[in-house]
């Protein structure tokens, strides 16, 4: 892991993806290991700096069940799995 996740929470929309058969743990693991998913080069660089400078980290994944975002707060107190529409 590149950083601690803190408390891990999921929004109702993210939990609906689970009901559709999506394994959220797979995407959480990718996020915590620096696989930021479907971000452009600039946003990937921002995340790499955020790991070192303790800023907020955002990953975005296009999953078979829809888009999923994962956000770890700057203080590493919480990581939230959510749909973009819930932001």
C-alpha positions in Angstrom: 0.0 0.0 0.0 1.2 3.5 -0.8 -0.9 5.1 1.9 -3.3 4.1 4.7 -7.0 4.2 3.8 -8.4 5.2 7.2 -12.0 4.2 7.7 -13.4 2.8 4.5 -17.0 3.8 3.6 -19.3 3.3 0.6 -22.2 5.4 -0.5 -25.6 3.9 -1.4 -24.8 4.2 -5.1 -21.5 2.2 -4.7 -23.4 -0.4 -2.7 -25.8 -0.7 -5.6 -22.8 -1.7 -7.8 -22.1 -4.5 -5.3 -25.7 -5.7 -5.7 -25.0 -5.8 -9.5 -22.0 -8.1 -8.8 -19.1 -5.7 -8.6 -16.3 -6.5 -6.2 -15.4 -3.1 -4.7 -12.4 -4.6 -2.9 -10.7 -5.1 -6.3 -10.9 -1.4 -7.0 -10.0 -0.4 -3.5 -6.9 -2.5 -3.7 -6.0 -0.8 -7.0 -6.5 2.6 -5.5 -4.3 1.9 -2.5 -1.5 0.6 -4.6 -1.4 3.6 -7.0 -3.5 2.3 -9.9 -5.6 5.4 -10.3 -7.8 3.8 -13.0 -9.1 5.9 -15.9 -7.5 9.2 -15.2 -5.5 11.4 -17.6 -1.8 11.9 -17.3 -2.2 15.2 -15.5 -4.5 13.8 -12.8 -2.2 10.8 -12.3 0.7 13.1 -11.7 -1.5 15.1 -9.2 -2.2 11.8 -7.4 1.5 10.9 -7.2 2.2 14.3 -5.6 -0.8 13.9 -3.3 0.6 10.7 -1.9 3.9 12.4 -0.9 2.4 15.7 0.1 -0.6 14.2 2.0 -3.3 15.7 -0.2 -6.6 14.2 -1.3 -6.3 11.3 -3.7 -9.0 10.5 -6.4 -9.2 7.4 -8.5 -11.8 6.8 -11.2 -12.7 3.5 -12.7 -15.0 2.5 -15.6 -16.3 -0.8 -14.3 -18.6 -3.3 -16.0 -21.4 -2.0 -13.7 -20.8 1.8 -14.2 -18.4 4.5 -13.1 -16.8 4.3 -9.6 -14.8 6.9 -7.8 -12.6 6.4 -4.8 -11.5 9.3 -2.7 -9.0 9.2 0.2 -9.0 12.4 2.2 -5.8 14.4 2.8 -5.5 13.4 6.4 -6.0 9.7 5.5 -8.9 9.5 8.0 -11.4 8.1 5.4 -11.6 6.5 2.0 -15.0 6.8 0.3 -16.2 4.7 -2.6 -18.9 6.5 -4.5 -20.5 7.2 -7.9 -19.6 10.5 -9.6 -23.2 11.6 -9.4 -23.0 11.4 -5.5 -20.0 13.8 -5.3 
